[in-house]
Amino acid sequence: MIKRIFDLFFSIILLVILAPLFVVVGVLIKLDSPGPVFFKQKRVGKDNKDFMVYKFRSMSVGTPDGAKEDLGEENSYITRVGKIIRRFTIDELPNLFNVVRGEMSLVGPRPPHYTQYDLIKMRTKAGIHKVKPG
């Protein structure tokens, strides 16, 4: 309960403080390439329940699904703005919405992509699936 209050309090404060940055990044993404500002993807959270994680879109619309997880910074699908926001992990800031929704925590293991079966199995065996991802 205390951790949830901490997560909620600080994520809301961060969202308010970072709101101008969200606007600037959103405008830059729209100017750089067509498509939505935000990207959502199915991930596995606490108790192995699926949820949608939100990020700033850093790749071109129509990127093959496998390319999103497997390719590094040399990926030709990454936009110009995407390279910058990835370098400074700004693309992850919309995860704060997931924290407010109770799907993630400010601190925790990275939520695996739903196709990472071996990682999910290993985390389940180790009991890591019992904590919220962060």
C-alpha positions in Angstrom: 0.0 0.0 0.0 2.8 2.4 0.9 4.6 1.6 -2.4 1.5 2.3 -4.4 1.0 5.6 -2.7 4.7 6.5 -3.4 4.3 5.4 -7.0 1.1 7.4 -7.5 2.3 10.5 -5.7 5.6 10.7 -7.6 4.4 9.7 -11.0 1.6 12.4 -10.9 4.2 15.0 -9.8 6.5 13.9 -12.6 3.7 14.0 -15.2 2.9 17.6 -14.2 6.5 18.7 -14.2 7.3 16.9 -17.5 4.1 18.0 -19.3 5.9 20.7 -21.3 8.5 18.1 -22.4 5.6 15.8 -23.4 4.2 18.5 -25.6 7.6 19.4 -27.2 8.4 15.7 -27.9 4.9 15.1 -29.3 5.3 18.0 -31.7 8.7 16.9 -32.8 7.5 13.3 -33.4 4.6 14.7 -35.5 6.9 16.9 -37.5 9.5 14.2 -38.0 7.2 11.4 -39.3 3.5 10.7 -39.9 1.6 8.6 -37.4 0.7 8.7 -33.7 2.8 10.3 -31.0 2.4 7.3 -28.7 3.3 3.7 -29.3 1.6 0.9 -27.3 2.7 -2.7 -27.0 1.4 -5.8 -25.1 3.7 -6.7 -22.2 3.5 -9.1 -19.4 3.1 -7.6 -15.9 2.4 -8.8 -12.4 1.1 -12.3 -12.0 1.8 -12.8 -15.8 -1.2 -10.6 -16.8 -1.0 -8.8 -20.1 -1.2 -5.0 -20.2 -0.4 -2.3 -22.8 2.8 -0.3 -22.2 2.9 3.2 -23.5 5.9 4.9 -25.0 6.7 7.8 -27.3 6.9 6.4 -30.8 10.5 6.3 -32.0 10.0 4.1 -35.1 8.3 4.6 -38.4 4.7 3.4 -38.7 4.5 0.0 -40.3 7.7 -1.3 -38.7 7.6 -5.1 -38.6 6.8 -6.4 -35.1 10.0 -8.3 -34.7 12.1 -5.3 -35.5 10.8 -3.4 -32.5 12.5 -5.7 -30.0 15.5 -7.2 -31.9 17.2 -4.4 -33.6 19.6 -1.8 -32.1 20.2 1.8 -32.7 21.4 1.1 -36.3 17.8 0.1 -37.1 16.6 1.9 -40.3 13.1 2.0 -38.9 14.1 4.4 -36.1 13.2 8.0 -36.9 15.6 11.0 -36.4 13.7 12.2 -33.4 13.4 8.5 -32.2 17.2 8.3 -32.1 17.4 11.3 -29.8 14.6 10.3 -27.4 16.0 6.8 -27.2 19.5 8.0 -26.4 18.1 9.9 -23.4 15.3 7.3 -22.6 12.7 10.0 -23.1 10.7 7.5 -25.1 10.0 5.6 -21.8 8.4 8.6 -20.0 4.8 7.7 -21.0 5.4 4.6 -18.7 4.3 7.0 -16.0 0.8 6.6 -17.2 1.1 2.9 -16.6 2.3 3.6 -13.1 -0.7 5.9 -12.5 -3.0 3.1 -13.8 -1.4 0.6 -11.4 0.1 -1.6 -14.1 3.7 -0.7 -13.4 5.8 0.7 -10.5 8.5 3.4 -10.6 11.0 0.7 -9.5 10.9 -2.9 -10.7 12.0 -5.4 -13.4 11.5 -4.4 -17.0 8.2 -5.9 -18.3 8.9 -8.6 -20.9 7.3 -8.6 -24.4 4.6 -11.2 -24.4 6.6 -13.3 -26.9 9.6 -13.7 -24.6 8.5 -17.1 -23.4 11.8 -18.2 -21.9 12.2 -15.0 -19.9 8.6 -15.1 -18.7 9.1 -18.8 -17.7 12.4 -18.0 -15.8 10.8 -15.1 -14.0 7.8 -17.2 -13.0 10.1 -19.9 -11.7 12.1 -17.3 -9.7 8.9 -15.6 -8.3 9.7 -12.3 -10.1 6.2 -12.4 -11.7 4.8 -11.5 -8.3 6.0 -7.9 -8.4 4.9 -5.1 -10.7 7.3 -4.3 -13.5 9.0 -0.9 -13.4 
